[in-house]
Amino acid sequence: MRTDRLIATLAADAKPAMAPRRALLYAILAGACAAALLFFAVLGPRPDFMHALSTIRFDFKFVLTVSLGLSALAVTLHLARPEAKGGAAILLLVPAMLAVALVLELVNIPAQEWAARWIGHNARACMVNIPMLALVPLVLILLALRQAAPARPALSGAVAGLLAAGLGASFYAAHCPDDSPLFVATWYTIAIGLVSALGAFLGPRLLRW
């Protein structure tokens, strides 16, 4: 075999099947479709969805979940590079926004209503449905990351869990009747944390290279 052909063959063998960014994009799109199908098959939007769109607390849930997904996406892409260091500070954006919302909520509602808004009506459903909607996106995102070379598989898996949970929580927010930041800060955070923990568990097992 000629030298130039041998070099071309070796280069083709070393080339990943798909660029990591493209693979991740496809995984997110496929995961979103899977989550949407599951959402409409099992949950569906809340009955007063159109009216709720005109309320700031309902809309703010989507601000939080979409911001979580986008910031986690940025960190996931960063961690996909084997030489990546740091870069996770953007994940503090959502907790900061939520902290401001909590202060405003506590200031603007009577203290006797705090407990009711914190407990809400669907705490258990929240902790079940967000992980349920995020599971397929998480698996697809982790499989897409196999096209890359993350140096810290557990951390990459945890952030992939945040990305998948942001996607799942965005769908669930359309169904959830509890809009108070007190509820979101507690039960959404627990549910998202469960997905992130699952990602951290699966990361070293699926992303090792």
FENCOR-V411945 format. One record per residue. N is the residue number from 1. RES is the residue in one small letter. SS is DSSP state (a for helix, b for strand, c for the rest). PSI is psi in degrees with one decimal (* if undefined). OMEGA is omega as a letter, one per 20 degrees, with the letter a starting at -180 (none if undefined). Layout:
# FENCOR-V411945
N,RES,SS,PSI,OMEGA / N,RES,SS,PSI,OMEGA
This chain:
# FENCOR-V411945
1,m,c,136.0,r / 2,r,c,151.7,a / 3,t,a,-43.8,a / 4,d,a,-35.8,r / 5,r,a,-37.9,r / 6,l,a,-43.7,r / 7,i,a,-42.6,a / 8,a,a,-38.6,r / 9,t,a,-45.0,r / 10,l,a,-38.7,r / 11,a,a,-38.2,r / 12,a,a,-38.1,r / 13,d,a,-32.8,a / 14,a,a,-18.6,a / 15,k,c,132.0,r / 16,p,c,155.2,a / 17,a,c,-31.5,a / 18,m,c,144.9,r / 19,a,c,137.3,a / 20,p,a,-41.6,a / 21,r,a,-41.8,r / 22,r,a,-41.4,r / 23,a,a,-40.7,r / 24,l,a,-40.1,r / 25,l,a,-46.2,r / 26,y,a,-39.3,r / 27,a,a,-41.3,a / 28,i,a,-43.5,r / 29,l,a,-44.4,r / 30,a,a,-40.2,r / 31,g,a,-39.4,r / 32,a,a,-40.6,r / 33,c,a,-43.0,r / 34,a,a,-43.3,r / 35,a,a,-38.9,r / 36,a,a,-44.3,r / 37,l,a,-44.4,r / 38,l,a,-40.6,a / 39,f,a,-50.2,a / 40,f,a,-25.8,r / 41,a,a,-34.1,a / 42,v,a,-38.9,a / 43,l,a,-69.9,a / 44,g,c,163.5,r / 45,p,c,154.5,r / 46,r,c,154.1,a / 47,p,c,-33.4,a / 48,d,c,32.9,a / 49,f,a,-47.3,a / 50,m,a,-40.7,r / 51,h,a,-40.4,a / 52,a,a,-28.5,r / 53,l,c,-20.3,a / 54,s,c,6.7,a / 55,t,c,140.0,a / 56,i,a,-35.5,a / 57,r,a,-41.2,r / 58,f,a,-47.3,a / 59,d,a,-34.8,a / 60,f,a,-28.0,r / 61,k,a,-40.0,r / 62,f,a,-34.0,r / 63,v,a,-44.1,a / 64,l,a,-49.6,a / 65,t,a,-40.0,r / 66,v,a,-40.2,r / 67,s,a,-39.1,r / 68,l,a,-46.7,a / 69,g,a,-43.5,a / 70,l,a,-42.6,r / 71,s,a,-38.7,r / 72,a,a,-34.5,r / 73,l,a,-45.1,r / 74,a,a,-42.7,a / 75,v,a,-36.9,r / 76,t,a,-44.6,r / 77,l,a,-38.1,r / 78,h,a,-46.2,a / 79,l,a,-15.3,r / 80,a,c,-18.1,r / 81,r,c,134.3,a / 82,p,c,-23.4,a / 83,e,c,5.2,a / 84,a,c,138.2,r / 85,k,c,143.0,r / 86,g,c,-148.8,r / 87,g,c,4.4,a / 88,a,c,2.1,a / 89,a,a,-28.8,a / 90,i,a,-22.0,r / 91,l,a,-14.4,r / 92,l,a,-10.2,a / 93,l,a,-48.3,a / 94,v,a,-47.2,r / 95,p,a,-35.8,r / 96,a,a,-45.0,r / 97,m,a,-40.8,a / 98,l,a,-37.1,r / 99,a,a,-42.2,r / 100,v,a,-43.1,r / 101,a,a,-37.5,r / 102,l,a,-43.7,r / 103,v,a,-45.5,a / 104,l,a,-38.2,r / 105,e,a,-45.3,a / 106,l,a,-31.4,r / 107,v,a,-32.7,a / 108,n,a,-5.2,r / 109,i,c,151.2,r / 110,p,c,147.2,a / 111,a,a,-31.1,a / 112,q,a,-12.2,r / 113,e,a,-6.6,a / 114,w,a,-48.7,a / 115,a,a,-42.8,a / 116,a,a,-40.7,a / 117,r,a,-31.3,r / 118,w,a,-46.2,a / 119,i,a,-39.5,r / 120,g,c,-156.8,a / 121,h,c,-21.7,a / 122,n,c,38.7,a / 123,a,a,-47.1,a / 124,r,a,-43.0,r / 125,a,a,-36.3,r / 126,c,a,-47.0,a / 127,m,a,-18.2,r / 128,v,a,-45.2,a / 129,n,a,-34.6,r / 130,i,a,-49.7,r / 131,p,a,-36.4,r / 132,m,a,-45.3,a / 133,l,a,-22.5,a / 134,a,a,-11.6,a / 135,l,a,-52.2,a / 136,v,a,-46.5,r / 137,p,a,-39.5,a / 138,l,a,-47.9,a / 139,v,a,-43.2,a / 140,l,a,-39.6,r / 141,i,a,-41.8,r / 142,l,a,-40.0,r / 143,l,a,-37.3,r / 144,a,a,-36.0,a / 145,l,a,-15.3,r / 146,r,c,-19.3,r / 147,q,c,-15.0,a / 148,a,c,-162.3,a / 149,a,c,63.5,a / 150,p,c,131.2,a / 151,a,c,-21.5,a / 152,r,c,83.5,a / 153,p,a,-38.5,a / 154,a,a,-44.9,r / 155,l,a,-42.6,r / 156,s,a,-40.4,r / 157,g,a,-39.8,r / 158,a,a,-43.5,a / 159,v,a,-36.1,r / 160,a,a,-35.6,r / 161,g,a,-39.0,r / 162,l,a,-40.6,r / 163,l,a,-48.6,r / 164,a,a,-38.9,r / 165,a,a,-36.5,r / 166,g,a,-38.1,r / 167,l,a,-48.5,a / 168,g,a,-41.0,a / 169,a,a,-31.0,r / 170,s,a,-39.2,r / 171,f,a,-46.0,a / 172,y,a,-32.3,a / 173,a,a,-28.2,r / 174,a,c,-19.1,a / 175,h,c,-31.7,a / 176,c,c,129.1,r / 177,p,c,-5.0,a / 178,d,c,116.4,a / 179,d,c,-7.6,a / 180,s,c,136.9,r / 181,p,a,-26.5,r / 182,l,a,-43.4,r / 183,f,a,-47.7,a / 184,v,a,-43.6,a / 185,a,a,-28.0,a / 186,t,a,-63.0,a / 187,w,a,-38.5,r / 188,y,a,-41.1,a / 189,t,a,-41.8,r / 190,i,a,-47.0,a / 191,a,a,-43.8,r / 192,i,a,-38.8,r / 193,g,a,-36.1,r / 194,l,a,-42.3,r / 195,v,a,-41.5,r / 196,s,a,-39.7,r / 197,a,a,-39.6,r / 198,l,a,-40.9,r / 199,g,a,-40.4,r / 200,a,a,-33.8,r / 201,f,a,-42.7,a / 202,l,a,-26.4,a / 203,g,a,-54.9,a / 204,p,a,-21.0,a / 205,r,a,-27.3,a / 206,l,a,-22.4,a / 207,l,c,3.1,a / 208,r,c,139.2,r / 209,w,c,*,none
